[in-house]
Every structure is written in C-alpha cells, then in structure tokens.
C-alpha cells in the first residue's frame, strides 16, 4: 500500500528520503510534518511505502498411522501470523474445514489433528468389528479396512486474501470412498473465512445459477449438457482466486461419480453485479 505525504522543498525532501531509507517506521514523521502544516505552494509529493499487509507464514502438520482398522494420512497447513487474532481466525478456518467443528483456532494444532485421528480410528474399529461379527472372513488379508486421507494446502496468497485447497478421500468399505476437492478463502486482514454471503449478494445468489451453469458446462463438461444429471448451486463455499471466483461441486452433486468433481472459475468482470461490496474491497486489496 502507498501513502502520499507533502513536504515544502527539495532539501527537506532529500533529508526525509534519507531518513525513510533507514526504516519504514520513519515514514510516520513525514506524515506528522504534513499534518502540522509544513506543506506550502511549493510542496512536492513523496511516496512512502508503508507495510500494511499483516504478515503470515505457513507451516504444516503431518499425522499418519496404520493398523488393522484404518490407514490415516493427513497433511494440514498451519498458519503462523504475527497478529494473534489473525492467526487464531485462520487456524479456526483451517481446522473447521478439516472436520473439527468446534475448533476455536487456539488449540494445539498437532494435538487437535491427532485427536481427530483417534476418533476416526475408533469409529473404524467399531464399524468393522460389527461387520466382522456378521460376516465370515476366511482370509484376514481380504478383510475390509478403512482409510482416511486429507491434504489442506495453500492455493493463493495475496494482499487481500489467502485461499486454501482441501483434497481428500474417506473410504469406509464398498466400491469406492467419498472424495472431496474444494477451496476456501480467508480475509488476509482478519483471518476470517469468507462465506457465500460475504462474496455473493444474498439477493443475487439464486440469480447466479444460469451463469454458473453456463460456465461449468463450458469449462468442465466441454459443452456437453448430457454429462450433467441435474444442476443447482454448489454446497461448498465459493473462494477467491487471482482470475475470478471459484465454484465447486462434490461427487454426485450434479453428475455421476465417474464425472468427478465439477468446478469452474468465473471472471470477476462477469460477477460485478453479484459481488458484495466487502468482496470487492478484499479483491481490490489483492491487486
């Protein structure tokens, strides 16, 4: 972000530029000078780079395990921010999208995921023990076994938002597991997740359907309408990307399992009538 400050003559400009080169915090002195009336008709503009984007970095937590009941493999990105509130909010968004509904963002990150693993394994053991009691498995090598895989990573980082991507599969016997692949965005300034109502005007949400149907048909189904079983708005929250708003549907949501998980990115210029003022402000910060 840039701010403009005014000083009165070239010598002062040179002195101030020298001071500003020593550290970003010195820019406040220039602002004070302008505020006290130092500028006059001979003033020139000095552009001072001011760091206004909250610093955030990303680590990751890996938790794996395998026994007779379940194979468990997850890798979850862990936001690390200088601002404790931003860090808490971002971690809450990540953990809740990981499946920890009551997450506050203040948990020990690895312990929260480890506890999730314990719950999953306990569920698998309970289900499979019941299945084993009802069926005769002569060969232990062919007895059913559950698996859980999830990978939450960073998709896009901008000055306005951070977008994450979650890809995984939950197999609980049968022909196949239930896969997922979706994105979710958080406001870089606050760390809070952007929901439908934050991105798309409530009054325009239903009206968005024809545009989305056209875009997903063109971008994902190569223009073949017979590939879609039905159409509705996706259950997943939309997400921000550098090229537009991402929309994604889960397996079976609008097409057969073999069709995969449809998605499309609608350019921002096509969504100007649909976007909330808040979303536009976040997007503007990202440019």
C-alpha positions as CSV (number, residue, x, y, z in Angstrom):
1,X,0.0,0.0,0.0
2,X,1.2,3.6,-0.7
3,X,0.5,6.8,1.1
4,X,1.3,10.3,-0.2
5,X,2.9,12.9,2.1
6,X,3.8,16.5,1.3
7,X,6.9,18.5,2.1
8,X,7.9,22.0,1.2
9,X,11.2,22.0,-0.7
10,X,13.9,19.9,-2.3
11,X,16.3,20.0,0.7
12,X,13.7,18.7,3.0
13,X,12.7,16.1,0.5
14,X,16.3,14.9,0.4
15,X,16.6,14.8,4.1
16,X,13.3,13.0,4.6
17,X,14.2,10.4,1.9
18,X,17.4,9.7,3.7
19,X,15.6,9.2,6.9
20,X,13.0,6.9,5.3
21,X,15.7,4.7,3.8
22,X,16.8,3.9,7.4
23,X,13.4,2.3,8.2
24,X,9.8,2.1,7.3
25,X,8.7,3.4,10.7
26,X,10.3,6.8,9.9
27,X,7.5,7.4,7.4
28,X,5.3,8.5,10.3
29,X,7.5,11.5,10.9
30,X,6.7,12.7,7.3
31,X,3.0,12.3,8.0
32,X,3.4,14.4,11.2
33,X,5.1,17.1,9.2
34,X,2.3,17.2,6.7
35,X,-0.3,17.3,9.4
36,X,1.3,20.3,11.2
37,X,1.1,22.4,8.0
38,X,4.7,22.1,6.8
39,X,3.5,21.9,3.2
40,X,3.1,25.0,1.1
41,X,2.6,26.0,-2.5
42,X,6.0,24.6,-3.5
43,X,5.2,21.2,-2.0
44,X,6.1,18.1,-3.8
45,X,4.8,14.6,-3.3
46,X,6.8,12.0,-1.5
47,X,5.5,8.4,-1.9
48,X,6.3,6.3,1.2
49,X,6.0,2.6,1.1
50,X,4.1,1.6,4.2
51,X,3.8,-2.1,5.2
52,X,0.0,-2.6,5.8
53,X,-0.4,-6.3,4.9
54,X,-0.4,-8.5,8.0
55,X,2.5,-10.9,7.9
56,X,1.5,-14.5,7.7
57,X,3.6,-17.6,7.0
58,X,2.6,-21.3,6.7
59,X,4.0,-24.4,8.3
60,X,2.3,-27.8,8.1
61,X,1.4,-30.7,10.4
62,X,1.6,-34.3,9.2
63,X,-0.1,-37.1,11.1
64,X,-0.1,-40.6,9.8
65,X,-0.8,-44.1,11.1
66,X,-1.8,-47.6,10.0
67,X,-3.3,-50.6,11.9
68,X,-5.7,-53.3,11.2
69,X,-8.6,-50.9,11.2
70,X,-7.5,-47.8,9.2
71,X,-4.8,-46.1,7.2
72,X,-4.7,-42.5,8.2
73,X,-2.7,-39.9,6.3
74,X,-3.1,-36.2,6.6
75,X,-1.1,-33.1,5.9
76,X,-2.6,-29.8,7.1
77,X,-1.2,-26.3,6.5
78,X,-0.7,-24.4,9.8
79,X,-0.9,-20.5,9.5
80,X,1.6,-18.6,11.6
81,X,0.8,-14.9,11.8
82,X,2.3,-12.0,13.8
83,X,-1.2,-10.8,14.8
84,X,-2.6,-13.3,17.3
85,X,-6.2,-12.7,16.3
86,X,-5.5,-13.3,12.6
87,X,-3.6,-16.5,13.5
88,X,-6.4,-17.7,15.6
89,X,-9.1,-17.0,13.0
90,X,-7.1,-18.6,10.2
91,X,-6.4,-21.7,12.2
92,X,-10.0,-21.9,13.2
93,X,-11.0,-21.8,9.5
94,X,-8.4,-24.5,8.6
95,X,-9.4,-26.8,11.4
96,X,-13.1,-26.5,10.8
97,X,-12.6,-27.3,7.2
98,X,-10.6,-30.2,8.3
99,X,-13.6,-31.5,10.1
100,X,-13.1,-30.2,13.7
101,X,-16.4,-28.4,14.0
102,X,-15.9,-26.9,17.4
103,X,-12.4,-25.6,16.7
104,X,-11.5,-22.2,18.2
105,X,-8.2,-21.7,16.5
106,X,-6.4,-21.6,19.8
107,X,-5.9,-25.4,20.1
108,X,-2.5,-27.1,19.9
109,X,-2.7,-27.7,16.2
110,X,-1.0,-31.1,16.1
111,X,-2.9,-32.4,19.1
112,X,-6.2,-31.4,17.5
113,X,-5.3,-33.4,14.4
114,X,-4.0,-36.3,16.4
115,X,-7.3,-36.4,18.4
116,X,-9.1,-36.4,15.1
117,X,-7.1,-39.4,14.1
118,X,-8.0,-41.2,17.3
119,X,-11.7,-40.6,16.8
120,X,-11.6,-41.8,13.2
121,X,-9.7,-45.0,14.1
122,X,-12.2,-45.7,17.0
123,X,-15.1,-45.3,14.6
124,X,-13.5,-47.6,12.1
125,X,-12.8,-50.2,14.7
126,X,-16.4,-50.1,16.0
127,X,-17.9,-50.4,12.5
128,X,-15.5,-53.1,11.3
129,X,-15.8,-55.3,14.4
130,X,-19.6,-55.3,13.9
131,X,-19.1,-56.1,10.2
132,X,-16.7,-59.0,11.1
133,X,-19.2,-60.4,13.6
134,X,-21.8,-60.6,10.8
135,X,-19.6,-62.0,8.1
136,X,-17.2,-64.8,7.9
137,X,-13.8,-63.7,6.5
138,X,-11.7,-66.8,5.9
139,X,-8.6,-64.8,4.9
140,X,-7.6,-61.9,7.1
141,X,-5.8,-60.3,4.2
142,X,-9.1,-59.7,2.5
143,X,-11.0,-58.3,5.4
144,X,-12.2,-54.7,4.9
145,X,-10.1,-51.8,6.1
146,X,-10.9,-48.1,6.2
147,X,-8.7,-45.3,5.0
148,X,-8.7,-41.5,5.5
149,X,-6.6,-39.1,3.5
150,X,-6.7,-35.3,3.6
151,X,-4.3,-32.6,2.4
152,X,-5.1,-29.0,3.1
153,X,-2.6,-26.7,1.3
154,X,-2.3,-23.0,0.3
155,X,-3.6,-22.3,-3.2
156,X,-3.2,-18.5,-3.4
157,X,-1.7,-15.8,-1.2
158,X,-2.4,-12.1,-2.0
159,X,-2.5,-8.9,0.0
160,X,-6.3,-9.2,0.2
161,X,-6.9,-12.9,0.9
162,X,-5.4,-16.4,1.3
163,X,-7.1,-19.3,-0.4
164,X,-6.6,-22.8,0.8
165,X,-7.4,-26.1,-1.0
166,X,-8.6,-29.3,0.6
167,X,-8.2,-32.6,-1.2
168,X,-9.1,-36.0,0.4
169,X,-10.9,-39.2,0.4
170,X,-12.8,-41.2,3.1
171,X,-13.1,-44.9,2.4
172,X,-15.4,-46.9,4.5
173,X,-15.8,-50.1,2.5
174,X,-17.8,-50.5,-0.7
175,X,-16.8,-49.8,-4.3
176,X,-15.1,-46.5,-3.6
177,X,-14.5,-43.9,-0.9
178,X,-16.1,-40.4,-0.8
179,X,-13.6,-37.9,-2.3
180,X,-13.6,-34.2,-2.0
181,X,-11.7,-31.3,-3.5
182,X,-12.7,-27.7,-2.7
183,X,-11.2,-24.3,-1.8
184,X,-11.9,-21.8,0.9
185,X,-10.7,-18.2,1.3
186,X,-9.9,-16.1,4.4
187,X,-9.6,-12.3,4.6
188,X,-5.9,-11.5,5.0
189,X,-6.7,-8.5,7.2
190,X,-8.7,-10.5,9.7
191,X,-8.1,-14.2,9.1
192,X,-11.8,-14.9,8.9
193,X,-13.3,-17.3,6.3
194,X,-15.3,-15.7,3.5
195,X,-18.7,-17.4,3.2
196,X,-21.4,-17.3,0.5
197,X,-23.0,-14.1,2.0
198,X,-19.5,-12.4,2.2
199,X,-18.8,-13.0,-1.5
200,X,-22.2,-13.1,-3.3
201,X,-25.1,-10.7,-2.5
202,X,-27.9,-12.6,-0.8
203,X,-30.4,-11.1,-3.3
204,X,-28.3,-12.3,-6.2
205,X,-27.5,-15.8,-5.1
206,X,-30.3,-17.6,-6.9
207,X,-29.9,-15.4,-9.9
208,X,-26.4,-16.7,-10.2
209,X,-27.5,-20.2,-11.2
210,X,-27.8,-19.6,-15.0
211,X,-24.3,-18.0,-15.2
212,X,-22.8,-20.8,-13.1
213,X,-24.5,-23.5,-15.2
214,X,-23.1,-21.9,-18.4
215,X,-19.6,-21.6,-17.0
216,X,-19.3,-25.1,-15.5
217,X,-20.8,-26.6,-18.7
218,X,-18.2,-24.8,-20.8
219,X,-15.2,-25.1,-18.5
220,X,-15.7,-28.6,-17.1
221,X,-18.0,-30.6,-19.3
222,X,-16.7,-29.3,-22.6
223,X,-20.1,-28.1,-23.6
224,X,-21.9,-31.5,-23.3
225,X,-25.1,-30.9,-21.3
226,X,-25.8,-34.7,-21.1
227,X,-22.9,-35.1,-18.7
228,X,-24.9,-33.3,-16.0
229,X,-27.6,-35.2,-14.2
230,X,-29.1,-32.0,-12.7
231,X,-28.0,-28.6,-11.7
232,X,-28.1,-26.5,-8.5
233,X,-25.8,-24.1,-6.7
234,X,-22.8,-25.9,-5.1
235,X,-22.9,-26.9,-1.4
236,X,-19.3,-25.7,-1.0
237,X,-18.5,-22.1,-0.2
238,X,-17.1,-20.1,-3.2
239,X,-13.5,-19.0,-3.0
240,X,-11.4,-16.2,-4.4
241,X,-8.6,-16.7,-7.0
242,X,-6.5,-14.3,-9.0
243,X,-8.6,-15.0,-12.1
244,X,-12.1,-14.9,-10.5
245,X,-14.4,-16.7,-8.1
246,X,-14.0,-20.4,-7.8
247,X,-17.2,-22.6,-7.5
248,X,-17.0,-26.4,-7.0
249,X,-19.4,-29.3,-6.7
250,X,-18.8,-32.5,-4.9
251,X,-19.1,-36.1,-6.2
252,X,-22.7,-36.9,-7.2
253,X,-23.8,-33.4,-6.6
254,X,-24.7,-32.6,-10.3
255,X,-23.2,-35.5,-12.1
256,X,-22.3,-39.2,-11.7
257,X,-19.3,-40.3,-9.7
258,X,-17.3,-41.0,-12.8
259,X,-17.7,-37.4,-13.9
260,X,-15.5,-36.4,-10.9
261,X,-15.9,-33.1,-9.0
262,X,-17.0,-30.3,-11.4
263,X,-15.6,-26.8,-10.9
264,X,-15.3,-23.5,-12.7
265,X,-13.7,-20.1,-12.1
266,X,-16.0,-17.2,-13.1
267,X,-14.0,-14.0,-14.0
268,X,-14.6,-11.0,-11.8
269,X,-15.8,-8.8,-14.6
270,X,-18.8,-11.2,-15.1
271,X,-19.7,-11.0,-11.4
272,X,-19.7,-7.3,-10.8
273,X,-23.5,-7.2,-10.2
274,X,-23.3,-10.3,-7.9
275,X,-20.3,-9.4,-5.7
276,X,-20.8,-7.8,-2.3
277,X,-19.0,-4.5,-1.6
278,X,-17.0,-6.4,1.0
279,X,-15.8,-8.9,-1.5
280,X,-14.9,-6.2,-4.0
281,X,-12.8,-4.4,-1.3
282,X,-11.0,-7.7,-0.5
283,X,-10.3,-8.3,-4.2
284,X,-9.1,-4.7,-4.7
285,X,-6.6,-5.2,-1.9
286,X,-5.2,-8.2,-3.7
287,X,-4.3,-6.3,-6.8
